[in-house]
């Protein structure tokens, strides 16, 4: 019997890609006003390279998401041979603030208000501190704190999805077994693989209607949807199957 429904945050409940692109574009424009001699192409190339390097370190367990956030502008300015000064701190603060204010929930996130019969929670990768750019700040800004019963963030637990430990902690907090929980996410590697390995039921939210090619059993979701409200189709299906067995 399913007792809990957990959700990923970015790309599942909120449109973080659009918010990121807005913050990035406006921050680059501000940077060029400070340093007109630096081309937009150079900024974009350096920014991309730095994030690739930082996320490699993050995925290798050599740093946290909060450290990635705190290092990125220093690394950017160093890569562009710019002085590490107040302008750098100003741009970093602007980026984080603009990213947060540009975040919006998807319309179908109202599904959280309809899951009365289930424990509703969020399991997400990211920072857990009080910084503007943290998952905790996102959840509060989006008004999700009042709509969920639990929040599990990698920065707090010390491991990132797809590590099954973060999923197990979330289930313990909800007082459910992994087999009694469903996890909904928009990435195969972090969300579906992690949930499957933890023994949860997995639902892939395919907003872009991508063609999926699963290479392993861990990459195969139990169910695929394009709208969060379609979760109920799966829950009804599961309930009917369990009733038929009993």
SEPA-289713 format. One record per residue: residue in one letter; x negated, y, z of N, C-alpha, C, CB in turn. Coordinates in steps of 0.001 Angstrom, whole numbers, plus 500000, padded with zeros to 6 digits. Atoms other than C-alpha are relative to their C-alpha. Glycine has a CB too. Example, Ala and Ser with C-alpha at 12.3 -4.5 7.8 and 13.67 -1.06 7.14 Angstrom:
<rs>
a499110498810500000487700495500507800499100501200500000500992500027501246 s500820498810499940486330498940507140500770501090500730499586500462498585 
</rs>
This chain:
<rs>
x499158498796500000500000500000500000499123501253500000500953500006501231 x500766498762500073498641503403499028500484500972501069500116500634498597 x499664499077498917498520505783501983499371501382499830499568499413501317 x500709498723500150496140508535500829499643500263498542498729500013500860 x500412499568501345495444510482497655498956501095500174501232500513499141 x501098499038499924492101512263497418499724500588498615498724499331500570 x500278499303501250491066514801494796498577500555499987501011501130499785 x501186499198500254487868516167493357500478501455499976499271499580498641 x499614498584500019487811519988493416499781500638498629499213500769501054 x500324499291501249485997521494490405500371499187498771498515500341499954 x499593500679501223487580520602487089501204499108500186498870499193499469 x498829500829499705490333518643488814501133500858500556499638498881500998 x498995499103499420492185521125491018499832501439499533499932499948501513 x500236498612500419490544524362489841499101500056498768499369500807501148 x500745499819501253489070525687486598498667500682500287500827500832498977 x501301499445499634485474526158487699499156500349498784499250499025500875 x500786499708501207484042526118484156500258501423499507500331498989498884 x499660498641500449485903529283483154499441501037500964501530500167499872 x500508499069498989484969530983486428498482500145499885500384499523501417 x501459499982500148481313530034485972499587500822498778499453498562499883 x500345499283501233481246531376482403500220501501500139500822499465498831 x499736498580499772482788534683483473498892500611500855501376500198500679 x501043499502499090480330535131486344498651500061499291499900499104501254 x501270500058500711477403534125484158499889501133498989499841498653499300 x500005498960501034478324536488481297499840501396500597501286499935499181 x500052498661499405478888539511483528498689500235500755501188500201500946 x501279499867499290475751538829485589498863500241499019499713498745500842 x501035499799501021473592538581482461500054501426499450500168498979498851 x499852498619500475474998541915481274499386500980500993501485500339499772 x500569499141498954474044543518484582498483499884500038500588499638501372 x501447500205499990470589541990484443499342500798498872499664498498499865 x500563499286501150469987543498481017500043501522500193500758499617498726 x499962498563499712471022546935482297498811500388500880501336500388500691 x501173499766499155468291546662484922498707499860499190499991499019501189 x501221500309500766465773545226482444500366499860498517499312498682500533 x499560500006501403466753546205478855499047499262499057500166501418499521 x500965500642500889463582544689477429500160498483499944498600500341500439 x499794501449499973464727541173478317501214499657499137500195499486501467 x498911500355500909466849539611475586500987499051500651499447499376498732 x498984500916499503470074537770476229499614498549499757501336500296499349 x500429501356500336468596534716474519498972499487501017499408499962498576 x501036500392499034465630534705476901500617499681501352498949501114500151 x499326500231498712467911534953479935500724498656499979501004501147500312 x499237501244500118470153532135478726499090498779499999500843500017498731 x500931501123500079467208529866477913499354499712501359498919500284498953 x500627500168498685465524530477481262501002499461501012499415501333500494 x498929500418499094468792530045483167500310498512499827501268500840499756 x499699501402500290469496526723481444498874499085500482500231499803498495 x501164500796499594465975525403482043499911499873501514498714500622499457 x500101499981498540465984526400485699501065499106500633500136501437500529 x498941500829499431469333524754486391499761498514499742501348500412499431 x500337501396500277468217521562484708498967499487501001499470499848498561 x501052500394499064465119521467486908500528499900501424498844500992499945 x499462500004498636466982522351490100500950498831500231500720501313500285 x499059501102499832469690519771489508499307498645499943501078500069498938 x500803501220499948467080517119488818499491499771501417498818500078499007 x500460500090498606465664517876492256501166499651500926499344501334500445 x498811500265499188469180517867493736500396498531499902501172500899499557 x499583501385500207470068514498492213498972499005500530500246499748498525 x501050500858499455466744513094493396499946500077501518498650500383499413 x499956499866498545467588514133496956498902500872500573499924498658500626 x501108499164499547464757516654497128500464501371500508499006500185498871 x499457498737499487467009519626497912501516499883500088499587501206499091 x498545499983499858470607520476498810500609500976498996500407500383501445 x499325499070500897473218522331496776499843501435500479501477499646499880 x500206498655499460472840525307499093498620500522499615500163500001501534 x501349499592500386469115525344498302499915500294498510498992498921500375 x499933499712501436469822525175494575500559501401499791500873498946499259 x499357498682500091472102528177494959499048501119500423501265500035500869 x500866498953499453469570530126497023498720500196499190499643499673501430 x501254499912500753466658529397494699500172500505498566499342498655499969 x499868499840501437468150529913491268499611501374499468501385499715499612 x500344498675500528467770533680490907498523500330500192500853501068500670 x501434499823499821464270533700492354499242499295498888499553499473501371 x500624500763501080463323531022489841500226500694498651500562498558499964 x499687499308501259465052532954487051499098501206499800501468500438499976 x500829498796500112463200536181487791498531499629499789500152500879501261 x501383500445500181459916534310488044499779499531498574499654498874500990 x500092500510501369460551532596484707499967501138498983501175499067499701 x499942498852500912461297535963483093498925501045500304501372500649500071 x501088499091499592458264537592484773500543501340500483499025500228498833 x499393498800499440460480540081486594499668500074501486501539500008499772 x500338499845498585459770541516490065501097499448500911499752501470500321 x499041500512499021461418539762493012500356501157500926499416498768500808 x499660498782499260463212542807494377501488500044500353499619501239499183 x498604499849499592466564544179495524500965499748498841500229501394500569 x499146500248501165467926543929491972500334498517499891499314500488498708 x499780501446500047467496540167492109501046499589501037498675499240500242 x499047500336498947469391539932495415501396500518499653499537500577501346 x498723499408500397472110542223494080500692499122498951499788501433499450 x499440500824501060472596540054490984500446498638500524498984499821498885 x499626501278499406472644536870493022501312500128500760498892499494500931 x498772499762499235475311538281495330501184500235499065499824501206500946 x498924499711500961477322539580492367500478498718499339499524501005498928 x499641501254500679477208536219490599500895499139500894498727499213499605 x499250500859499069478437534314493648501393500554500263499241499853501327 x498715499362499724481188536809494397500919499938498783499792501455500427 x499194500002501229482359537019490760500485498604499669499197500561498827 x499608501390500238482405533255490455501207499640500869498816499039500291 x498909500316499080484645532955493509501294500704499597499618500389501426 x498785499240500323487062535700492465500587499609498649499700501488500010 x499509500436501313487364534179488975500631498618500042498868500005498996 x499464501355499863488463530794490311501518500003500138499373499308501203 x498552500162499899492063529758489810500353498523499993500719500734498848 x499508501376500017493958526570490494500684499725498666500977499744501182 x499204500413501140495335524657487549501464499996500427499555498598499472 x498572499951499684499118524927487345500489498707500652500803500275498737 x499512501272499470499520521230488100499457499665501386499647498898499054 x500486500214498632497700521587491431501145500089501009498909501029500350 x498815499981499129501194522126492854500391498583500430501185500680499281 x499731501387499610501243518330493040499668499779501481499186499024499119 x500381500125498591499605518771496457501185500242500929498876500979500330 x498848499666499171502869520157497765501083498926499920500572501348499581 x498982501030500211504769517071496603499575498634500534500319499888498527 x500507501279499496502640514360498200500332499808501480498485499913499791 x499601500023498589504608514419501439499813498636500647501441500420500132 x500072501348499438504465510649501865498573499486500137500792499049499144 x501394500443500012500669510529501576499093500995500715499521499798498564 x501069499125499532497576511889503223499351500590498755498947499225500903 x500629499341501145496217514459500740498671500614500440500941501091499396 x501314499485499624492511515260500849499145500341498797499280499000500860 x500954499631501044489578516602498866498641499399500345499901501554499848 x501371500491499870486199514935498346499202500689498891499918498404499894 x500688499195500998483725517229496602498510500138500273500623501359499929 x501424499697499876480045517785495943499818501500500146499207499469498778 x500292498581499877478595521117497005499580500401501401501191500796499593 x500439499467498708477542523357499867501169500077500974499363501390499825 x498972500020498959479408523314503169499864501202500937499918498694500802 x500236498866499107478200526626504641501013501122499762498576500534499812 x499059498880500079479925530000504989499680500962498866500012500752501303 x500388499157501121478263531457501891501167500168499029498780499406499277 x498942499759500988480494532989499211500081498872498985499767501326499281 x500042501077500977479370530282496814499805498658500710498872500243498971 x500002501327499376480229527126498756501366499378499769499665500078501538 x498723500667500196482949524522498440500997500397501085499811498486499984 x499139499576498893484292525591501809500663501339499669499186500110501315 x499455498699500376484719529164500566501006499878498860498874500947499601 x499073500221501117486373527922497363501350499504500507499407498990498997 x498764500583499467488914525853499266500829501060500719499679498835500959 x499278498942499271489797528806501489500539501053499044499082500662501041 x499592498985500967489928531283498602501211499542499190498839500334499063 x498929500534500836492252529026496616501255499634500796499504498786499256 x498844500311499170494603528541499550500270498516500138501204500663499446 x499832501452499927493985524815499631499977499460501427498923499327499197 x500107500469498620493297524574503348501354499611500578499362501068500866 x498668500248499475497030524678504054500712498866499271500824501257499914 x499313501007500816497848522067501406499396498601500139499971500417498546 x500653501304499849495498519257502411499837499653501475498625499994499297 x500184500466498628494928517171505506498529499740500334500808498736500227 x501422500220499732491188516571505091499144500543498866499716498509500206 x500959499470500966488140518031503350498641499379500287499928501560500063 x501296500652499843484931516085502820499055500541498936500130498448499896 x500939499327500903481967517965501297498625499365500130499927501520500305 x501296500675499994478636516440500318498973500718500869499476499881498588 x500956499242499212476677519254501980500114499722501485500179501460499750 x499772500338498598478188518232505299499572498560500288501480500199500367 x500256501425499794477809514463504855498542499643499773500874499175499084 x501409500283500277474289514534503414499765499109498798499381499371501184 x500107500767501250475010512435500312501017500550499011500233498466500246 x499144499481501051476575513350496989500715498864499266499182500838499017 x499367500944500915479092511563494816499019499750498848501390500547499472 x499125501164499793478845508921493404499627499093501177500010499185498767 x500345500819498834477257507649496642501285499609500732499026500766500957 x498728500464499431480012505504498137500205500440501446500075498494499924 x499892499604498594479248506773501668500952501179500189498625500357500550 x499137498819499850481047510083501078501472499613499877499643501071498945 x498628500474500145484183508227499980500446499241501256500128499098498755 x499683500748498781484027505947503016500269500938501176498857499041500347 x499786499022498923483716508933505364501384500637499863498896501096499976 x498695499378500234486774510543503759501135499059500417500150500388498515 x498976500971499632488791507345504239500083499847501518499711498642499344 x500015500101498534487715507090507879500711501191500627498554499911500525 x499349498793499472488851510664508475501521499939499821499441501255499304 x498564500114500266492233509847506960500606498786500682500254499927498504 x499569501216499317492402506621508976500673499027499029500956500347501146 x499516500960500987492932504512505858498827499152499523500687500723498802 x501016500836500628491047501662504245499799500475498571500401498496500037 x500221499590501387489435502359500852501048499441499033498624499563499556 x499018500606500901491898499933499206501381500644500134500103498506500273 x498727499306499791494727502090500591499954501430499480500363500001501481 x500186498626500463493421505222498881499790500086498491498823500628500713 x500191499684501418493472506729495402499099501224499910501374500252499272 x500836498818500209490826509128494134500189500500498577498504499685500277 x499758499365501294491474511570491285498862500951499679501352500751499994 x501110499130500373488583513197489432499852500133498502498719499486500587 x500132499713501434487503514600486086498681499556499391500165501459499769 x501245500517500561484076512981485709499916498496500248498771500727500613 x500129501452499867483360509324485094498895499653500984499719499352498636 x501161500411499219479918509166486681500147500310501484498765500670499468 x499897499627498587480571511053489911501279499489500660499932501500500136 x498701500268499382484265510429490487500462498549499849501033500913499407 x499462501344500246485345507180488854499036498918500492500286499805498500 x500989500976499547482121505255489452499935499957501523498619500328499422 x500083499944498541481928506439493062501204499381500679499851501423500451 x498776500538499398485555505635493863500090498489499809501236500679499395 x499944501439500267485374502216492208499040499226500903499673499721498531 x500989500682499169482215501266494090500389500002501474498641500648499829 x499566499912498602483790502382497363501214499123500280500320501443500357 x498835500859499818486780500085496781501325500731499957499889499287501286 x498769499231500134489310502849496112500597499798498612499738501493500263 x499402499958501322491749503065493224499570501311499348501566499873500070 x500532498805500665490492505532490626500918500483498879498608499714499440 x499199499383501060492417507944488424499157501085499330501339500596500570 x500767499021500776490677509909485673500951501042499438499201499312498855 x499212498910500555492193513315484910499289500473498738500182501173501036 x500622499737501300491418513739481210500647501231499371500133498766499055 x499389498752500466492321517382480625499618500322498553499589501153500911 x500487499692501355490274517598477411500363498918498992498491500187500018 x499563501109500855491806514397476007498822499377499257501054500483498995 x501197500599500572488351512935475449500200498503499782498789500250500908 x499982501443500232487855509455474019498976499367500941499688499652498492 x500881500618499008486413507311476806499447498682499497500743499784501313 x500645501265500313483926504552476198499301499528501274498986500142498794 x500551500496498736483293502640479425498950498930499718501124499432500910 x501088500946500223479944500835479415499948498923501066498683500728499950 x499999500968498900480402499101482775501369500000500665498885500327501037 x498723500089499285483294498001484963500181501170500956500091498682500769 x499932498867499073482444500777487432500491501271499319498636500248500621 x499616498799500748483111503345484691501446499951499499499064500191498824 x498629500167500481486612502035483984501006500447501052500257498540499612 x499002499560499005489341504022485786501188499049500032500484501435499690 x498792500812499897492398502207487055501146500614499207500405499833501462 x498905499291500676494566504856485425499448501305499441501204500271500980 x500428498734500608494132507874483152501209500901499817499286499759498637 x498913499032500134496280511009483201499472501279499357500641500308501378 x500399498695500549496249514418481507500596501140500810500431500122498532 x499347499027499134498374516191484123500091499388501399501424500398499451 x500027500548498645498130515805487898501342499438500451499558501059500964 x498688500513499601501877515246488205500200498555499551501108500880499422 x499898501383500467501374511974486317499490499010501037499229499826498705 x500429500868498899499842510629489535501184499166500506499394500844501159 x498836500685499457503365509719490588500374498775499171501179500954500074 x499734501169500849503712507361487611499174498827500499499679500302498504 x500872501065499497500763505403488974500466499520501368498543500487500079 x499570500369498645502013505484492568501272499157499970500230501258500849 x498767500781500151505448504208491498499671498613499459501003500724499062 x500421501272500596503799501507489373499374499092501058499000500245498849 x500643500779498941501658500395492316501024499483500996498947500842500721 x498977500368499026504658500353494635500855498862499465500881501212500347 x499160501038500615506699498249492186499250498668499948500436500425498573 x500800501236500072503856495731491753499878499346501374498595500298499435 x500144500530498646503390495391495507501326499409500487499518501105500964 x498700500511499595507132494914495998500291498663499323501098501013499670 x499777501237500753507200492228493319499209498836500589499620500197498533 x500852501042499411504406490313495088500533499505501332498588500520500184 x499534500346498649506125490371498480501326499241499984500149501262500837 
</rs>
